[in-house]
Amino acid sequence: MAGRRRRRGDDPSSTETTLLGAAALAAATDRSRRRRGAGFDTRRRHTLVVVGVLVVLFGSGVAGFATWLAGADEATAEAAPSASSVQEVSVVGPRYEPTAADRARTPTRITPATPLVALTFDDGPTPELTPYVLDVLKAKGAKATFFFQGDQVEKHPGIARRAQAEGHVIALHSYEHVYFPDLDQARARDQIVRGEEALTRELGVRPTMWRYPFGEASPVADAVLAERRLVGGVGWDWLSTLKGDFECPGADAVTRLVVTEARGDAVILLHDGGDAISCAGAQWEYLPRAIDAVRDKGLEFGVVVPTGRPNGSEETAVVAP
């Protein structure tokens, strides 16, 4: 009888080999998996490290940028002084310290029957004279009307803003204090409009009144003023032959001028710039003395305002502040 053909798997040695091969394959697969797992872990660690570095660098960059930006803001703030610092830095003239009488003064009660006189100052604002004028007016509790030049307001906006903040009336005195009879209409327009724009830009309020430099009007400028709706009939009262402050006559003479011209509804011409800057500093002692002397006459101080009535001498009036 022929014997049964032995299959390959029936061979004990073959079975053992097969089992060993399967074990080896399983081990190899496990090693491969471990290697892949290890590689993944390594790559993950590398990725996390890279991400961490980028986060640190980005954070440092943001912090650095923030620091730079803060420094830039501080530098900008330092480079752009406030209005009050502009005023104080630019002051180069005298200052007025209130006296004991000033501090003890009680506010004057103004009634409709109280006669008023207007102190008006031309050619400012200037660091030489305007702060002193404002000091005196504040100490004395008096208001005034300032006819500012546009170019001076651009140079000294802080001083102009102080005058405005302290309740004084601000009006326009051209841009550069030129002689208008010599100007054609184009140049007259330029002086009026540039001055108006300078005051509006720096003070935030458009001026409504105008005084001619040297008090000299011109028909072409009058036409521009009418177009711009600027009241141009603001003159002054000067009936005596006494010298004005711009002629540097001294404190006694200017005091005498103010007191002599002071009467109900009078407008007194004074200066806080221009030629008056060249006068001796002692001349400015006239202002507190003149204010006290005018009050001794029974008058008080008002401001000039437009009346709304066109043409003629009634375009403006002196009223209580």
C-alpha positions in Angstrom: 0.0 0.0 0.0 1.4 3.1 -1.0 2.1 5.4 1.8 0.2 8.8 2.3 2.1 11.7 0.7 3.3 13.9 3.5 2.2 17.5 3.2 4.7 20.3 3.8 2.9 21.3 6.9 3.0 17.9 8.4 6.7 18.1 8.7 7.5 18.9 12.4 10.6 20.8 11.4 8.7 22.8 8.8 6.1 23.7 11.5 8.7 24.8 13.8 10.3 26.9 11.1 7.0 28.5 10.3 6.4 29.4 13.9 9.8 30.9 14.2 9.3 32.9 11.1 6.0 34.2 12.3 7.6 35.2 15.6 10.4 36.9 13.8 7.9 38.8 11.6 5.9 39.9 14.6 9.1 41.1 16.3 10.2 42.9 13.2 6.8 44.5 12.9 6.9 45.6 16.5 10.3 47.1 16.0 9.1 48.9 12.9 6.1 50.3 14.8 8.4 51.3 17.7 10.7 53.0 15.2 7.8 54.8 13.5 6.4 55.8 16.9 9.8 57.0 18.0 10.2 59.0 14.8 6.8 60.5 15.2 7.6 61.5 18.8 10.8 63.0 17.6 9.1 65.0 14.9 6.5 66.1 17.3 9.1 67.2 19.8 10.9 69.1 17.0 7.6 70.7 15.9 6.8 71.7 19.4 10.2 73.2 19.9 10.0 75.1 16.7 6.5 76.4 17.5 7.7 77.4 21.0 10.6 79.3 19.5 8.4 81.1 17.1 6.0 82.0 19.9 8.8 83.4 22.0 10.2 85.4 19.0 6.8 86.7 18.1 6.1 87.7 21.7 9.4 89.4 21.9 8.7 91.2 18.7 5.3 92.4 19.8 6.7 93.5 23.2 9.5 95.3 21.4 7.1 97.0 19.0 4.9 98.0 21.9 7.9 99.5 23.7 9.0 101.3 20.6 5.4 102.6 20.0 5.2 103.8 23.6 8.5 105.6 23.3 7.4 107.2 20.0 4.2 108.4 21.7 6.2 109.8 24.6 8.5 111.5 22.2 5.6 113.0 20.2 4.0 114.2 23.4 7.2 115.9 24.5 7.6 117.4 21.0 4.1 118.8 21.0 3.7 121.1 24.1 0.3 122.1 25.4 -1.2 125.5 24.9 -0.2 126.5 28.4 3.4 125.4 28.0 3.6 127.3 24.7 2.4 130.4 26.5 4.8 130.0 29.4 7.8 129.1 27.2 7.2 132.1 24.9 6.9 134.7 27.6 9.9 137.0 27.5 8.5 140.2 28.9 7.5 141.5 32.3 4.9 139.9 34.5 2.5 141.5 37.0 2.0 140.3 40.6 -1.3 141.2 42.2 -1.0 143.6 45.1 -2.7 143.3 48.4 -5.3 145.8 47.2 -5.9 143.7 44.1 -6.5 140.6 46.2 -8.8 142.5 48.6 -10.8 144.1 45.8 -14.5 143.1 45.6 -16.0 142.6 42.1 -17.7 145.8 40.8 -21.4 145.5 40.2 -22.2 146.8 36.7 -25.7 148.1 36.1 -27.3 149.4 32.9 -26.6 152.9 34.3 -22.9 152.2 34.8 -20.8 154.2 32.3 -18.4 151.9 30.4 -15.1 152.5 28.8 -13.4 149.9 26.5 -9.6 149.2 26.6 -8.5 147.9 23.2 -5.1 146.5 22.4 -3.6 146.3 18.9 -0.8 144.4 17.2 -0.6 141.3 19.5 -0.3 138.7 20.8 3.4 139.1 21.7 5.4 137.4 24.4 6.9 140.7 25.3 3.7 142.5 26.3 0.5 140.5 26.1 1.1 138.2 29.1 1.7 141.3 31.3 -1.5 142.9 30.0 -3.4 139.7 30.8 -1.9 139.5 34.2 -3.0 143.1 35.1 -6.5 142.6 33.7 -7.0 139.4 35.6 -5.7 140.9 38.9 -8.0 144.0 38.4 -11.0 142.0 37.3 -11.3 143.9 34.0 -12.0 142.7 30.5 -10.6 144.2 27.2 -10.8 143.8 23.5 -7.8 142.6 21.6 -7.3 143.2 17.9 -4.8 140.4 17.0 -2.8 140.0 13.9 -3.0 136.7 12.1 0.8 136.2 11.9 1.2 136.9 15.6 -1.5 134.4 16.5 0.3 131.8 14.5 3.5 132.5 16.3 2.0 132.6 19.8 -1.2 130.6 19.8 -0.9 129.8 23.5 -1.0 133.5 24.5 -4.0 134.1 22.2 -5.8 131.2 23.7 -5.2 132.5 27.2 -6.7 135.8 26.3 -9.7 134.0 24.8 -10.0 131.7 27.8 -10.0 134.6 30.3 -13.0 136.1 28.7 -11.6 138.9 26.5 -13.0 139.7 23.1 -10.8 138.8 20.2 -11.0 140.6 16.9 -8.9 140.9 13.7 -6.2 143.4 12.9 -5.2 142.0 9.4 -2.5 139.4 8.9 0.7 141.4 8.8 -0.3 145.0 9.8 0.0 146.5 6.4 -1.1 149.9 5.0 -4.3 149.1 3.2 -4.6 152.2 1.0 -1.5 150.9 -0.8 -3.0 147.5 -1.6 -5.0 146.4 -4.6 -8.1 144.2 -4.0 -6.2 140.9 -4.4 -3.6 141.8 -1.8 -6.2 143.3 0.5 -8.3 140.1 0.3 -5.2 138.0 1.1 -4.5 140.0 4.2 -8.0 139.9 5.4 -8.7 136.2 4.6 -5.4 134.9 5.9 -5.8 136.8 9.1 -9.4 135.5 9.5 -8.3 131.9 8.8 -5.4 132.1 11.3 -7.6 133.3 14.2 -10.3 130.7 13.3 -7.8 127.9 13.1 -6.0 128.6 16.3 -8.9 129.8 18.5 -11.7 127.7 17.0 -14.0 130.8 16.6 -14.3 133.0 13.6 -13.7 136.7 14.3 -16.6 139.1 13.7 -14.8 142.5 14.0 -12.0 144.2 12.2 -9.8 147.2 12.9 -7.6 148.7 10.1 -3.9 148.9 10.8 -3.0 152.6 11.3 -6.8 153.3 11.2 -6.6 153.8 7.4 -9.4 152.2 5.4 -9.6 151.5 1.7 -12.6 151.0 -0.6 -11.3 147.7 -2.0 -10.7 146.3 1.5 -14.2 147.5 2.6 -15.7 145.4 -0.2 -13.8 142.3 1.0 -14.9 143.0 4.6 -18.5 143.2 3.6 -18.2 140.0 1.6 -16.6 138.3 4.6 -19.2 139.8 7.0 -16.5 141.4 9.2 -17.6 144.6 11.0 -14.9 147.0 10.0 -16.0 150.3 11.7 -14.1 149.8 14.9 -12.1 152.9 15.6 -11.2 154.7 18.8 -11.7 158.0 20.8 -8.7 160.3 20.9 -9.8 163.9 21.5 -6.7 165.1 23.2 -3.3 165.9 21.8 -1.6 163.6 24.3 0.9 161.0 23.0 0.0 157.4 22.6 1.7 154.4 24.2 3.5 153.5 20.9 5.3 156.9 21.1 7.0 155.8 24.3 6.1 158.8 26.4 6.4 156.9 29.7 4.1 155.5 32.4 2.8 158.9 33.7 2.0 160.2 30.2 0.1 157.0 29.1 -1.8 157.0 32.4 -2.9 160.6 31.8 -3.9 159.7 28.2 -6.2 156.8 29.3 -7.8 158.8 32.2 -8.3 161.9 30.0 -10.0 159.9 27.2 -12.1 157.7 29.5 -15.8 158.6 29.3 -19.0 156.7 28.8 -18.8 154.5 25.6 -15.2 155.6 24.9 -12.9 153.2 23.1 -9.2 153.7 24.2 -6.5 152.8 21.7 -3.5 150.9 23.3 -1.0 148.4 22.1 0.5 145.0 23.2 2.8 144.7 20.3 4.4 146.7 17.4 6.2 149.9 18.3 5.2 149.7 22.0 7.6 146.8 22.4 10.6 149.1 22.0 9.4 151.4 24.9 11.1 151.2 28.3 9.7 148.5 30.5 8.8 151.0 33.2 6.2 152.5 30.9 4.0 149.4 31.4 3.4 150.5 35.0 0.7 152.7 33.5 -1.8 150.0 33.0 -2.7 149.0 36.6 -2.5 152.7 37.6 -4.8 153.8 34.8 -7.4 151.1 35.6 -7.6 152.2 39.2 -7.8 155.9 38.2 -10.6 155.3 35.6 -12.6 153.5 38.3 -12.0 156.4 40.6 -13.9 158.5 38.0 -16.9 156.2 38.4 -16.5 154.3 35.2 -16.2 150.6 34.6 -14.7 148.5 31.8 -16.6 147.0 29.0 -15.8 145.3 25.7 -16.5 146.1 22.1 -19.1 144.0 20.3 -21.0 144.3 17.0 -24.5 145.7 17.2 -25.8 144.0 14.1 -26.7 147.4 12.6 -24.8 147.9 9.3 -23.0 151.1 8.3 -22.3 154.2 10.3 -20.9 154.7 13.8 -23.4 152.3 15.4 -21.9 149.1 14.0 -20.3 148.4 17.4 -21.0 149.2 21.0 -19.3 149.1 24.4 -21.1 146.7 26.6 -20.7 144.9 29.9 -18.5 141.7 29.6 
